[in-house]
Amino acid sequence: MKKIFILVTMLIVLISLIDGCANKTHVSTSDKNKTEIKQVKKKELKRDQNKFMLTDLRNSKKKSLVYYALGDSLSVGLFSKNLDSNFTTLFNDYLKKGTGKEVTEVNNSSVGKTVTNFGLPNVQNLINHRPDIVTIEFGTNDSAYGVDYKNLRNFTNNLDTLVRRIKNETDAQILLMTTWSPSNGKYIDNDLIYDRKIKDIGKKYAVTVVDLSTIWKHNPKVTENDLVYSQVYHRRKDQFHPNQSGHDEIAKLLYKTVKTK
């Protein structure tokens, strides 16, 4: 009997050991699966982080795209050498090459205008065009009106509404541009205040802001125009608006942004 009892006890211990090993193997496999899932999620997150604007436009199921430019005289093109070499058209050409698709430019811009008297009133027109990518360029004329409470409030509220509606009522990629100035401009201090408002709105709606001061700050060459009459824009040139070099740089900055943001 004593031998039988010892054999039974040993058998129970052996079974327990085998069961324990099985459980350990199961736990190890489970932990391995969890690790693999985490790695897959990390890879997916990394892929999402690498989805840039240009990539989204290229991968869009649409065979052709619409680029809508909304702005003031800068977006009109003053003072490029010709109508086909302003920054909006150059940027449109970059988009064609970068996406491999036909891109139609709709330029709705006007000299001397602000977000209050032109930008927001034209938001429905923009929405109706169902654009794939938009540049919003206001603040330069707005800042010339001053930095008092009323002007800043109107600018901020109306730009906020403009961006919010485009964000909510279209699927467009949005590029929000800061103000333009000569390097020794009269309104640089005002521009800095308006630029902060622009950047705040960009942050609020997760919209990419393109800082034009990286072009004109400390670089007088981009606004060096002769003061003769422009046969292209039917007005006398000035040394405020970008020359052809300035337009080239703006287009390059916009394209660099959609490739990396």
Secondary structure, 3 states (H helix, E strand, C coil): CHHHHHHHHHHHHHHHHHHHHHHHHHHHHHHHHHHHHHHHHHHHHHHHHCCCHHHHHHHCCCCEEEEEEEECHHHHCCCCCCCCCCHHHHHHHHHHHHHCCEEEEEEEECCCCCHHHHHHHHHHHHHHCCCCEEEEECCHHHHHCCCCHHHHHHHHHHHHHHHHHHHHHCCCEEEEECCCCCCCCCCHHHHHHHHHHHHHHHHHCCCEEECCHHHHCCCHHHHCCCCCEECCCCEECCCCCCCHHHHHHHHHHHHHHHHHC
